[in-house]
Amino acid sequence: KSLNKGDILILISSISYSLHVVRLGVIAKNIDPTVLAINKSKYELIYGLIGCSFIYYFGGGNFGDLGGEEFRVWIKHFWEEGIRNANELKTLAGAAVWTG
């Protein structure tokens, strides 16, 4: 049996996440839960906007298949046509709930 690159990445990710949970457990005892939740949401928004901007401007082409063109089409559709039906609203709400 061999250990592939993906296996090593999963191992590193699981260790990193475990350390994150332990660290958060220590920090959370000293911070008001509301303040912690608000700051978590702020940073998720900031990092999300940075990530979406990166995909929007640099996706595809020389950067590999990041889905840049599909993302640009979706943004254009969203800004020009908005949410057209309940199904689209459910999809956006589900994505928002999933990300916390």
SULWO-V996496 format. One record per pair of residues at least 12 apart in sequence whose ideal C-beta (glycine too) atoms are under 10 Angstrom apart, sorted by the first residue. I is the first residue (numbers start at 1). J is the second residue. D is the distance in whole Angstrom. If there is no record, write none. Layout:
# SULWO-V996496
i: [I	I]
j: [J	J]
d: [D	D]
This chain:
# SULWO-V996496
i: [24	24	37	40	41	41	44	44	45	48	52	52	54	54	55	55	55	55	55	55	55	56	56	56	56	56	56	57	57	59	59	60	78]
j: [36	40	100	100	99	100	99	100	99	99	71	75	66	68	67	68	69	70	71	72	75	68	69	71	72	74	75	71	72	71	72	72	92]
d: [9	10	9	7	10	7	7	6	10	7	7	8	8	9	6	6	10	9	5	9	10	7	10	6	6	10	7	10	9	6	8	9	9]
